[in-house]
């Protein structure tokens, strides 16, 4: 499967192919390319609903991450027993929320979305598995 990018919002024009390419590059750099990842782009209404459901915060946000593997200790990579367990999980991007931040800070939307994905992957690594280090 690799990376699946779904755009479930129509508020902000989005180039999914570019985002998918960048996420694939990130997976390769981080040495986690064998794991699948879902990226779901949503509007403020939907991200607020998800945020309220899972975090009890009734407000839109920029990104929500849902790791596939739970209970991992830092420094341990998942040891999937089956092909369908080669999954990092899903990242929900509040594209409308991020777009507003970009307008306020004069940032490029695509770069900001990519940074949100990087932050989510690093957060997953810090709370779950450790990303492999690469010699300099």
URQUI-V526221 format. One record per backbone hydrogen bond with DSSP energy under -0.5 kcal/mol. CO is the residue of the C=O (numbers start at 1). NH is the residue of the N-H. E is the energy in kcal/mol with one decimal. If there is no record, write none. Layout:
<<CO;NH;E> <CO;NH;E>>
This chain:
<<1;3;-0.6> <2;37;-2.3> <3;5;-0.5> <4;6;-0.6> <4;39;-3.1> <6;8;-0.7> <6;41;-3.4> <14;16;-0.9> <15;19;-1.6> <16;20;-3.0> <17;21;-2.3> <18;22;-2.2> <19;23;-2.4> <20;24;-2.4> <21;25;-2.2> <22;26;-2.4> <23;27;-2.5> <24;28;-1.9> <25;29;-2.6> <26;30;-2.6> <27;32;-2.5> <27;33;-0.6> <28;31;-1.0> <30;132;-0.7> <32;35;-1.7> <36;88;-3.5> <36;89;-0.5> <37;4;-2.2> <38;91;-2.8> <39;6;-2.9> <39;41;-0.5> <40;42;-0.5> <40;93;-3.0> <41;8;-2.8> <42;95;-1.3> <42;96;-0.8> <43;47;-2.4> <44;48;-2.3> <45;49;-1.8> <46;50;-2.3> <47;51;-2.6> <48;52;-2.4> <49;53;-2.3> <50;54;-2.5> <51;55;-2.2> <51;57;-1.3> <52;56;-1.0> <56;58;-0.6> <57;59;-1.9> <62;94;-3.2> <64;92;-3.3> <66;90;-2.1> <73;76;-1.9> <75;77;-0.5> <78;80;-0.6> <82;85;-2.0> <83;86;-1.8> <85;87;-2.1> <86;36;-2.7> <88;68;-2.0> <89;38;-2.4> <90;66;-3.0> <91;40;-3.0> <91;93;-0.6> <92;64;-2.2> <92;94;-0.5> <93;42;-2.9> <93;95;-1.7> <94;98;-2.8> <95;99;-2.6> <96;100;-1.8> <97;101;-1.8> <98;102;-2.5> <99;103;-2.3> <100;104;-2.0> <101;105;-2.1> <102;106;-0.9> <102;107;-2.1> <108;112;-2.2> <109;113;-2.7> <110;114;-2.3> <111;115;-2.3> <112;116;-2.0> <113;117;-1.9> <114;118;-2.4> <115;119;-2.6> <116;120;-2.1> <117;121;-2.5> <118;122;-2.5> <119;123;-2.6> <120;124;-2.3> <121;125;-2.0> <122;126;-2.5> <123;127;-1.9> <124;128;-1.9> <128;76;-0.6>>
